[in-house]
Amino acid sequence: MKRVAPFFVGLGAISYGVPATLFKIARGEGVVNGPLLFWSFLSSVVILVLIQLFRGPRLSQQHTSWRQMLTVMAAGTATGFTNTFYITALRYVSVAVAAVMLMQAVWLSVLLAAVIHHQRPSRLQVLSIVLVLGGTILAAGLLPIRGKISTLGMTLSFLAAVAYAITIQVTASLGKNLAPLSKTMLMCTGAFVIVTLVWGPQLISVPMTLATIKWGVIVSFFSMILPLLCYTVFMPLLALGVGPILSSLELPAAICVAFLVLGERVSILQILGVAIIIGAVLLTNLWGARHRQQI
Protein backbone atom coordinates (compact mmCIF):
# COMPACT_ATOMS: atom_id res chain seq x y z
CA MET A 1 0.00 0.00 0.00
CA LYS A 2 2.80 2.42 0.84
CA ARG A 3 4.38 1.97 -2.59
CA VAL A 4 1.24 3.04 -4.44
CA ALA A 5 0.26 5.73 -1.92
CA PRO A 6 2.06 8.59 -3.78
CA PHE A 7 0.32 7.59 -7.02
CA PHE A 8 -3.18 7.69 -5.52
CA VAL A 9 -2.60 10.90 -3.55
CA GLY A 10 -1.33 12.42 -6.80
CA LEU A 11 -4.46 11.11 -8.55
CA GLY A 12 -6.59 12.84 -5.92
CA ALA A 13 -4.71 16.11 -6.48
CA ILE A 14 -5.13 15.79 -10.26
CA SER A 15 -8.84 15.21 -9.72
CA TYR A 16 -9.05 18.54 -7.86
CA GLY A 17 -7.74 20.21 -11.02
CA VAL A 18 -10.69 19.11 -13.16
CA PRO A 19 -13.63 21.06 -11.61
CA ALA A 20 -12.30 24.49 -12.72
CA THR A 21 -12.93 23.49 -16.35
CA LEU A 22 -16.27 21.90 -15.46
CA PHE A 23 -17.35 25.13 -13.73
CA LYS A 24 -16.64 27.09 -16.93
CA ILE A 25 -18.61 24.65 -19.07
CA ALA A 26 -21.49 24.71 -16.59
CA ARG A 27 -21.53 28.53 -16.55
CA GLY A 28 -21.79 28.42 -20.34
CA GLU A 29 -25.06 26.51 -19.88
CA GLY A 30 -26.37 29.15 -17.47
CA VAL A 31 -25.59 27.31 -14.23
CA VAL A 32 -25.06 29.56 -11.18
CA ASN A 33 -22.31 28.95 -8.59
CA GLY A 34 -24.48 28.49 -5.50
CA PRO A 35 -26.85 25.82 -6.86
CA LEU A 36 -23.94 24.10 -8.61
CA LEU A 37 -22.00 23.75 -5.36
CA PHE A 38 -25.15 22.70 -3.51
CA TRP A 39 -25.93 19.89 -5.93
CA SER A 40 -22.33 18.76 -6.18
CA PHE A 41 -22.00 18.34 -2.42
CA LEU A 42 -25.51 16.88 -2.06
CA SER A 43 -24.72 14.34 -4.80
CA SER A 44 -21.50 13.39 -3.01
CA VAL A 45 -23.32 12.74 0.25
CA VAL A 46 -26.13 10.74 -1.39
CA ILE A 47 -23.73 8.58 -3.46
CA LEU A 48 -21.46 7.89 -0.49
CA VAL A 49 -24.39 7.10 1.82
CA LEU A 50 -25.79 4.61 -0.70
CA ILE A 51 -22.40 2.93 -1.10
CA GLN A 52 -22.03 2.87 2.68
CA LEU A 53 -25.42 1.16 3.08
CA PHE A 54 -24.78 -1.58 0.53
CA ARG A 55 -21.01 -2.08 0.61
CA GLY A 56 -19.29 -0.47 3.56
CA PRO A 57 -19.24 -1.38 7.27
CA ARG A 58 -21.76 0.44 9.41
CA LEU A 59 -20.56 3.24 11.68
CA SER A 60 -21.84 1.31 14.70
CA GLN A 61 -19.36 -1.46 13.87
CA GLN A 62 -16.31 0.83 13.72
CA HIS A 63 -15.78 1.56 17.44
CA THR A 64 -16.54 5.24 17.02
CA SER A 65 -18.54 7.78 19.03
CA TRP A 66 -20.88 10.62 18.19
CA ARG A 67 -18.20 13.05 19.32
CA GLN A 68 -15.65 11.63 16.87
CA MET A 69 -18.16 11.59 14.01
CA LEU A 70 -19.07 15.23 14.67
CA THR A 71 -15.36 16.11 14.80
CA VAL A 72 -14.77 14.52 11.38
CA MET A 73 -17.84 16.28 9.99
CA ALA A 74 -16.57 19.59 11.38
CA ALA A 75 -13.19 18.95 9.74
CA GLY A 76 -14.98 18.29 6.46
CA THR A 77 -16.30 21.85 6.46
CA ALA A 78 -12.82 22.90 5.34
CA THR A 79 -13.58 21.47 1.90
CA GLY A 80 -16.79 23.48 1.71
CA PHE A 81 -14.92 26.63 2.71
CA THR A 82 -12.22 25.93 0.10
CA ASN A 83 -14.78 25.87 -2.71
CA THR A 84 -16.71 28.84 -1.34
CA PHE A 85 -13.69 31.11 -0.87
CA TYR A 86 -12.16 30.11 -4.21
CA ILE A 87 -15.28 30.69 -6.31
CA THR A 88 -15.96 34.02 -4.56
CA ALA A 89 -12.36 35.13 -5.10
CA LEU A 90 -12.76 34.64 -8.86
CA ARG A 91 -15.15 37.61 -8.88
CA TYR A 92 -12.27 39.93 -7.98
CA VAL A 93 -9.08 38.36 -9.37
CA SER A 94 -8.11 36.29 -12.39
CA VAL A 95 -7.91 32.51 -12.33
CA ALA A 96 -4.10 32.85 -12.51
CA VAL A 97 -3.85 34.96 -9.36
CA ALA A 98 -6.36 32.80 -7.48
CA ALA A 99 -4.47 29.64 -8.50
CA VAL A 100 -1.16 31.04 -7.24
CA MET A 101 -2.71 31.95 -3.92
CA LEU A 102 -4.42 28.56 -3.62
CA MET A 103 -1.08 26.81 -4.07
CA GLN A 104 0.11 28.49 -0.86
CA ALA A 105 -1.62 25.48 0.68
CA VAL A 106 1.58 23.54 -0.07
CA TRP A 107 3.76 25.33 2.48
CA LEU A 108 0.83 26.04 4.80
CA SER A 109 0.09 22.32 5.03
CA VAL A 110 3.75 21.46 5.68
CA LEU A 111 3.87 24.16 8.38
CA LEU A 112 0.65 22.87 9.92
CA ALA A 113 2.00 19.30 9.94
CA ALA A 114 5.24 20.46 11.56
CA VAL A 115 3.29 22.19 14.34
CA ILE A 116 0.95 19.22 14.90
CA HIS A 117 3.66 16.54 14.86
CA HIS A 118 6.49 18.68 16.33
CA GLN A 119 8.77 17.70 13.46
CA ARG A 120 10.67 20.01 11.14
CA PRO A 121 10.40 19.46 7.37
CA SER A 122 13.54 18.10 5.72
CA ARG A 123 15.79 20.16 3.45
CA LEU A 124 14.51 18.15 0.50
CA GLN A 125 10.92 19.06 1.32
CA VAL A 126 11.81 22.75 1.74
CA LEU A 127 13.57 22.70 -1.64
CA SER A 128 10.55 21.00 -3.24
CA ILE A 129 8.20 23.62 -1.77
CA VAL A 130 10.32 26.46 -3.17
CA LEU A 131 10.32 24.78 -6.60
CA VAL A 132 6.55 24.22 -6.44
CA LEU A 133 5.83 27.86 -5.59
CA GLY A 134 8.19 29.10 -8.31
CA GLY A 135 6.69 26.70 -10.84
CA THR A 136 3.19 27.77 -9.79
CA ILE A 137 3.85 31.41 -10.68
CA LEU A 138 5.03 30.37 -14.14
CA ALA A 139 2.37 27.71 -14.68
CA ALA A 140 -0.46 30.08 -13.77
CA GLY A 141 0.76 32.58 -16.35
CA LEU A 142 0.97 35.28 -13.70
CA LEU A 143 4.09 36.92 -15.15
CA PRO A 144 4.24 39.63 -16.30
CA ILE A 145 1.78 41.28 -13.88
CA ARG A 146 -0.55 43.75 -15.60
CA GLY A 147 -2.79 46.16 -13.73
CA LYS A 148 -3.86 46.27 -10.09
CA ILE A 149 -4.74 43.17 -8.10
CA SER A 150 -7.72 43.20 -5.74
CA THR A 151 -6.74 42.89 -2.08
CA LEU A 152 -10.13 41.31 -1.30
CA GLY A 153 -9.66 38.73 -4.05
CA MET A 154 -6.15 37.91 -2.81
CA THR A 155 -7.45 37.53 0.76
CA LEU A 156 -10.32 35.25 -0.27
CA SER A 157 -8.08 33.00 -2.39
CA PHE A 158 -5.54 32.82 0.46
CA LEU A 159 -8.35 31.76 2.82
CA ALA A 160 -9.17 29.04 0.28
CA ALA A 161 -5.54 27.93 0.55
CA VAL A 162 -5.77 27.80 4.35
CA ALA A 163 -8.94 25.70 4.14
CA TYR A 164 -7.31 23.39 1.56
CA ALA A 165 -4.26 22.94 3.81
CA ILE A 166 -6.54 21.98 6.68
CA THR A 167 -8.32 19.47 4.42
CA ILE A 168 -4.98 17.84 3.54
CA GLN A 169 -4.03 17.49 7.19
CA VAL A 170 -7.34 16.30 8.62
CA THR A 171 -7.69 13.53 6.03
CA ALA A 172 -4.38 12.15 7.29
CA SER A 173 -4.77 12.62 11.03
CA LEU A 174 -8.44 12.41 12.08
CA GLY A 175 -10.67 9.35 12.37
CA LYS A 176 -7.99 6.74 11.75
CA ASN A 177 -10.21 4.00 13.19
CA LEU A 178 -12.95 4.81 10.67
CA ALA A 179 -13.25 3.04 7.34
CA PRO A 180 -12.11 5.36 4.50
CA LEU A 181 -15.60 5.33 2.96
CA SER A 182 -17.24 6.28 6.26
CA LYS A 183 -14.71 9.02 6.92
CA THR A 184 -15.19 10.47 3.42
CA MET A 185 -18.98 10.37 3.83
CA LEU A 186 -18.80 12.28 7.14
CA MET A 187 -16.44 14.89 5.69
CA CYS A 188 -18.71 15.39 2.68
CA THR A 189 -21.68 15.81 5.01
CA GLY A 190 -19.89 18.54 6.95
CA ALA A 191 -18.94 20.31 3.71
CA PHE A 192 -22.53 20.05 2.45
CA VAL A 193 -23.89 21.71 5.60
CA ILE A 194 -21.51 24.67 5.22
CA VAL A 195 -22.24 25.12 1.50
CA THR A 196 -25.99 25.03 2.19
CA LEU A 197 -25.69 27.69 4.91
CA VAL A 198 -23.39 29.98 2.92
CA TRP A 199 -25.24 29.77 -0.40
CA GLY A 200 -28.75 29.47 1.09
CA PRO A 201 -30.04 32.87 -0.15
CA GLN A 202 -28.94 32.13 -3.73
CA LEU A 203 -30.51 28.68 -3.59
CA ILE A 204 -33.86 30.28 -2.78
CA SER A 205 -33.69 33.06 -5.38
CA VAL A 206 -32.27 31.14 -8.36
CA PRO A 207 -34.49 28.59 -10.16
CA MET A 208 -33.20 25.01 -10.28
CA THR A 209 -32.52 23.47 -13.70
CA LEU A 210 -31.66 20.00 -15.00
CA ALA A 211 -28.30 21.37 -16.17
CA THR A 212 -27.49 22.37 -12.59
CA ILE A 213 -28.26 18.89 -11.28
CA LYS A 214 -26.33 17.23 -14.12
CA TRP A 215 -23.18 19.29 -13.62
CA GLY A 216 -23.51 19.02 -9.85
CA VAL A 217 -23.31 15.22 -10.07
CA ILE A 218 -20.34 15.34 -12.46
CA VAL A 219 -18.45 17.89 -10.35
CA SER A 220 -19.10 15.87 -7.18
CA PHE A 221 -17.02 12.97 -8.47
CA PHE A 222 -13.94 15.07 -9.25
CA SER A 223 -14.16 17.61 -6.43
CA MET A 224 -15.25 15.39 -3.53
CA ILE A 225 -15.64 11.63 -3.97
CA LEU A 226 -12.44 10.65 -5.80
CA PRO A 227 -9.97 13.09 -4.17
CA LEU A 228 -11.25 12.64 -0.61
CA LEU A 229 -11.22 8.86 -0.93
CA CYS A 230 -7.64 8.97 -2.27
CA TYR A 231 -6.54 11.35 0.48
CA THR A 232 -8.35 9.48 3.25
CA VAL A 233 -6.97 6.05 2.31
CA PHE A 234 -3.43 6.90 1.21
CA MET A 235 -2.42 10.23 2.79
CA PRO A 236 -1.72 8.62 6.22
CA LEU A 237 0.74 6.23 4.52
CA LEU A 238 3.01 9.03 3.27
CA ALA A 239 6.00 10.54 5.04
CA LEU A 240 5.45 13.88 6.78
CA GLY A 241 5.36 16.73 4.25
CA VAL A 242 5.12 14.57 1.11
CA GLY A 243 1.32 14.81 0.80
CA PRO A 244 1.20 18.62 0.51
CA ILE A 245 3.85 18.56 -2.22
CA LEU A 246 1.90 15.93 -4.16
CA SER A 247 -1.21 18.10 -3.82
CA SER A 248 0.52 20.72 -6.01
CA LEU A 249 -0.25 18.52 -9.04
CA GLU A 250 -3.69 20.15 -8.99
CA LEU A 251 -2.47 23.21 -10.90
CA PRO A 252 -0.73 21.35 -13.78
CA ALA A 253 -3.84 19.18 -14.06
CA ALA A 254 -6.09 22.25 -14.24
CA ILE A 255 -3.93 23.77 -17.00
CA CYS A 256 -3.80 20.54 -19.02
CA VAL A 257 -7.55 19.91 -18.75
CA ALA A 258 -8.32 23.51 -19.75
CA PHE A 259 -5.99 23.15 -22.75
CA LEU A 260 -7.48 19.82 -23.88
CA VAL A 261 -11.16 20.54 -23.21
CA LEU A 262 -11.52 24.31 -23.55
CA GLY A 263 -8.70 24.91 -26.01
CA GLU A 264 -7.11 27.57 -23.78
CA ARG A 265 -3.68 28.75 -24.87
CA VAL A 266 -0.65 27.54 -22.96
CA SER A 267 2.60 29.52 -23.17
CA ILE A 268 6.15 28.19 -23.01
CA LEU A 269 6.52 29.71 -19.52
CA GLN A 270 3.42 27.84 -18.35
CA ILE A 271 4.80 24.57 -19.74
CA LEU A 272 8.07 25.30 -17.92
CA GLY A 273 6.16 25.95 -14.70
CA VAL A 274 4.27 22.66 -15.04
CA ALA A 275 7.58 20.82 -15.64
CA ILE A 276 9.10 22.42 -12.51
CA ILE A 277 6.13 21.37 -10.35
CA ILE A 278 6.19 17.81 -11.66
CA GLY A 279 9.97 17.76 -11.19
CA ALA A 280 9.57 18.86 -7.57
CA VAL A 281 7.05 16.07 -6.95
CA LEU A 282 9.35 13.47 -8.52
CA LEU A 283 12.30 14.84 -6.55
CA THR A 284 10.45 14.46 -3.28
CA ASN A 285 9.28 10.90 -3.95
CA LEU A 286 12.16 9.31 -5.87
CA TRP A 287 15.08 10.95 -4.07
CA GLY A 288 13.26 10.75 -0.75
CA ALA A 289 12.55 7.03 -1.27
CA ARG A 290 16.20 6.34 -2.05
CA HIS A 291 17.29 8.21 1.07
CA ARG A 292 14.88 6.22 3.25
CA GLN A 293 16.14 2.95 1.77
CA GLN A 294 19.74 3.90 2.53
CA ILE A 295 18.81 4.62 6.12
Buried (B, 14 or more C-beta within 10 A) or exposed (E): EEEEBBEBBBBBBBBBBBBBBBBBEBEEEEBBBBBBBBBBBBBBBBBBBEBBEEEBEEBEEBEBEEEBBEBBBBBBBBBBBBBBBBBBBBEBBBBBBBBBBBBBBBBBBBBBBBEEEEEEBBEBBBBBBEBBBBBBBBBBBBEEEEEEBBEEBBBBBBBBBBBBBBBBBBBBBBBEEBBBBBBBBBBBBBBBBBBBEBBEEBBEEBEEBEBBBBBBBBBBBBBBBBBBBBBBBBBBBBBBBBBBBBBBBBBBBBBBBBBEEEEBEBEEBBBEBBBBBBBBBEBBBEEBBEEEEEE
